[in-house]
Structures are given as C-alpha cells and as structure tokens.
Amino acid sequence: MGCTPTKPRPGATLEAPVELPDPARMGASVEGEGRESEDTFSDAAGERLPVRGTAGVGGGKKLMRSATALRRDLESTSVVVVVRVRPPSREPRGDLCVRLLSDQAAEVVDEQGNPRQMSFDAVLQTTQAEVYARSGRLLVAKAVEGFNGTCLAYGQTGSGKTHTMMGTPEDAGVIPRLCHELFTRVSGTPSMTYGVVATYVEVYNDQIIDLLSPRDANAGRPAIREDPSRGIFLEGVANAPVANVDGVAEVLREGTARRTVGETKMNAASSRSHAILTLEISGRKVEDDLGVSTTTAKLHLVDLAGSERAHRTGASGDRLKEGAKINQSLSALGTVINALTSGGSRTHVPYRDSKLTRLLQDSLGGNSFTVIIACVGPGASDRSETLSTLRFASRAKKIRNQVHVNRNPLSERILALERENERLERRLGALTAALRQRGLSITELLGGAEGGPPGPAAGAPPPPPHPTEPTPREELDAGRRGSRVAPPAGGVAAGVGGGGATAGCRSIALRLRPARTG
C-alpha cells in the first residue's frame, strides 16, 4: 500500500500530510520484550530524561518493566496504564518538569514548584516496538480467545498520540503492529477458523461519522445501540471484512484520508476528532458445524484528539469550536473515570454525556481488557497539560472491569450441558471400573436381566395401580358436595377427631374461605 496524504474536511487546513505505515514494515520486530535498545521516541536528536540516582544525561540505566509483568497486571486488574514520555528535544535541559523515578513512577513539578510523585503500571521512554510489546500486544491473545479489548492513547495535542498509535512508514506504531500479529496468530491456528470485520469511525464535534463511507452517506449518522449479548455497538456503519493485514491497511488508508485534521501552532497536522478503529474477531473450532464454540471479540483501537488551550494553539473560528468540543468530550471522559473510581457502588456513571464515553462504555467499567497509553511532554511549557494527563492516568489505573468470554447465550448453555455430560461420563466410567474389580456389572446393580428380580408370569393380570393420596383440591371439592373421598386401600380416612374426611374437608374449606369485609 502506498502512502496517501490525509485529506482534511472542508474548512480544515493541512500542510504536513500524515503518512500511513507500509504493510511490508508491519512485521517489524515486536519480540524484544527484555531487549535493551539505544533508540528513542522517533527523534534521534532527543535525549532521555534524567533518572534519579544515575550520573549524567542519557547515560544512566534504562528503565523498562517487562511485558510479562504487565500481562500479569492485566490478568489481575483488567486495566493497565502506561505513560510514554516524549524525548526532551525542544527545550533546554533545565526547563524540564518531569523526572523518571523508576520503571513505574514519575515526578512532575507543578506550577507552584511542588514535586508530585505518581505511580503507574509502567513509565516508558523507548522505541515503538517496545511500547507495543507493553501495550497493544497484551490484548492480541485475549482477543483471539474471545475477550474484548481496548487500546487507547490519551494526552495533550502534540504529545505523540497519533505517532504512538499509527507510527510512520519506517517505524510502525501500535495499530499496524497489532494487526500484523493478530493475523499471524489466527493464520497459525489450524484447529480454529476465524473471521475479522473492521469498522472505522470518528467522533467530530460530538457527532459520529463513518470514515469508510463517503461524507454524503453519513447524513443519517450512525446510531449507538446496546444489546444484552453484544454490548455497545454501532448501527448504520460500513463493515469491511478483512482477510489479512493488507485489508486492514486499506481500511486505515481509506479512513485516514477522510479523518478531520487541521493546523495549529502546536501541530501542523492536529487531529480534530477522536478516531476509533474496531476489529470484530469471530472464531470457532473447525469441526464445529453448528457454531456452538463460536466466540466474538471486539478490539477497539482509539486515537483520541488532544486536549488543548486556545492561547497556545492560536485557534480561531472553526479550529476554536473544534477545540471546545474536544475538551468537552475529554472532560466527560474524565468525569466517567472519576465516577468509576469514587468507590460508591451506586454512583451514577454519566456515559451518555458524550458520544465518546458512550462508545467506550464497555471499555471503562464494562466487559473489556483495557490498556491506556498516556502520552506526555516533559517541557516546562507543557507543565499544566502534563500534570493533568498524569492525574487522568493515575485515576484510570483504579478502574476495574468485569471481563468474560463473549459467546451466544444458547451456545453457553449447550457448552455447559456438554461439560456436565462429560463429567457424568467420567463418573460412570469410574463406577464401572470399581464394580468390575468386585466381579459385578452395572446391569446386575440395576436389577436387569442378569440376576434381577423375576418379572410377572405370562398371562397374569396387571398389578393394581399404586394407591395415591387425594390432593387438597379433591378433598375440597368432596367437602363442597358433602361426599367422602375414599381413602387409599389399607389407609385411614383423613379427618379431625371422629369426623372423618368430610370434617377434614370442611376444615380445609374454612381455612381457604376469604375473610369477610365490613
């Protein structure tokens, strides 16, 4: 796939085109989970931040928490938050506001000069491959197993969110690397058959726009729906079946060409909308013709527009309105996270306050494994936005989702019955083996033809039916007619004292008669 410049919506301006990663490079190494690298975040001139307890700048020990440890965190908490710090290449070293304390902690100095320490699941200042191994890669295996997943990049404008998620033709980001590994994994599982369907939308000025449909086809606007089995989904969007990584690359190229971008003082190609690429992955066993084993997972890959301040971006007119809508939706996102982490089980979570939070309802507090990448700049001029982003990430770390495999309820019931049947067959096999050791068989134990009790003689009359006790309804009807219900053979008539069954039925009738009023 060639690289196509992004086309802004009418009214937007774009001088620096955004290029998509080359599919041939999507297979770039994602192995080095514990491998040290001398590369930095997309900028060879950028230096690493100083680390407490090390001498010199850039020469200290590289901080890197292993992907294995983060995978354990995701298993136990369902939400992982990693912080990615841009290299400090724009400002003098003395004007930095962020310092890395460990592989899970950072210190930021606020406007009053007070240092604030915050902890996360990981703090990174490293290569694209290593960031992917500690974020999006954690979700691939889960999605193949049938679990929903979300990878979300958050931060101020110009902090590197789109670079982290998309990358460049020379250095692919999270989305292309994830897609490459996903199709490598599903194609390498011969016992399963998989299908993948992609949708690509943006939330622009709090309106959902389908990026895979022409602009005039969005007149009806996609609608958000909720289903007990499917969860939150979009109705009225184009669904693109994709068979390989080239198919996803084509979806990305077509959608990115329609995404709204514009120029500001902080970014020549600033995203003016939130973009959400969703891959719906369905899989079943090859021999399962009925589809009982089918699982369906949704993988949301989210590139949020950056929070911004008008006096720094120089926005006016449409850019100013777009920035206000972006900040409004991000504020709603922060409100949702505050409600989820407030500790009260009855706290109302305002998902419906914006289209963005409604779309991400399953990802935040719902049925999804979620990885949040908080992108920050270390410069003093970014101090306020960096502190706000780190506070957001610190709160998000407290979210706990309720995750389960996505199956059709009928399939779940069938699978449960199959498991019960297998359990009973194992018990029956163990019982049969125990009886054989004692010289017995199941038929003998159950009184079958071998050694069982003799049956009725030929021509003999059938045995009388087993006597049954009269039901309360029969006794009640007999009491109303003044008759007597015959007791079973050999039995004793029910009654109170010497009154027999009639007296007993009258007493039942008295108990059942409704009380008089007035």
Buried (B, 14 or more C-beta within 10 A) or exposed (E): BEEBBBBBBEEBEBEEEBBBBBBEBBBBEBEBBEEEEEEBBBBEEBBBBBBEEBEEEBEBEBBBBBBEBBBEBBEEBBBBBBBBBBBBBBBEEEEBBBBBBBBBBBBBBEEEEEEEEBBBBBBBBBBBBBBBBBBBBBBBBBBBEBBBBBBBBBBBBBBBBBBBBBBBBEBBBBBBBBBBBBBBBBEEEEEBBBBBBBBBBBBBBBEBBBBBBEEEEBEEEBEBEEEEEBBBBBEBBBEBEBEBBBBBBBBBBBBBBBBBBBBBBBBBBBBBBBBBBBBBBBBBEEEEEEEBBBBBBBBBBBBBBBBBBBEBBEBEEBBBEBBBBBBBBBEBBBBBBBBBBEEEEEEEBBBEBBBBBBBBBBBBBBBBBBBBBBBBBBBBBBBBBBBBBBBBBBBBBBBEBEBEBBBBEEBBEBEEEEEEEEEEEEEEEEEEEEBEEEEEBEEBEEEEEEEEEEEEEEEEEEEEEEEEEBEEEEBBBBBEEEEBBEBEEEEEBBBEEEBBBBBBBBBBBEEEEEEEEE
